[in-house]
């Protein structure tokens, strides 16, 4: 199954989110802060320098929390503001950083989606992939025609949301829309 096309559902061809890199990273930090607010000792930091045995790494967003009375869990998050889908090698680099730093979880947020190879590698290595987009693209209607519908005022859509593809198997997957107040699938990934 071509999972990269799933993340592009309902988006115009060659859509790239117009957001500054710093605003993007801070928005991701806010998503993580909300997703982990019920976890013990949960902390989120932006633009962190992490020392490892093989060098020092710049991490866009780092989250930590405690489980089992004191075991510290580390989540590394990379934010990719690209004009083209993220390639597999970028996911491999995050995986390598997880190993070097001794982190437990990895997440990549992208403004432009992910190539099929990136999705497959992430699924095999437990890395979450989330495409950030304007919230207006989460509004859908049923129609035989692909007619552009004006979004009603009562829809109260978020400015931004994320498309999270997870539980990937050979011919199926789950898709979750992430937005402020609706981050339970991201919380599940972080905690489980």
Steps between C-alpha positions, in 0.01 A plus 500: 500500500625848419481661845662829396188584296284457810673793670426718196126425507296815457805722429563693177786374280842614625350644820758623750402662827596867524644534850834628626745235626495642855118523507487140371732372773314692773166366375638146518627572853148616594345183352742287704441704816127439474534133399716421804342721764366202699834316509711515816781761491431576133725771357539632146791712377564676170838509320704275728868405471537133598841350572561139408805273493554583132433875494252774580164512323255786451147376571199712394276384786578264788244359743568303817282333761527244779344158524521216753599731782806661343592354161551795266358469146645725228314597180691674217303703247626633168310769307552491122384813318556380146347564158524130408407187695748385765730226374584174675852620583357771731310235696817286512691798644242544778518125573879526524467795740258303716763226532791740563317704764321203657157647436190282499264656244532705183254721312539696177259782418508616138337782305518302176430134573720191472625275222388137501847378609497739797159370608607136469824556697320695773236226534769231544692705759217652705541861389185712475447711185263797504422741220400847615249689286248780522200392706258589220611187314350280771151603389343246265156444354349209313445564134514323168680804365827640633331836547672757720263576783516816705570413860213605726581734789367249754772249404747681733807338343846537654757718323726192463457128538708193439442180307651207690529168317550209739442128558635437151469146371533358152172630356350709777574779743331740738479875447446749780449874470686686773405845623480686828260309721522189280840348559415162656668294226821704544472454878462125443816491287702695757388291796476151350 
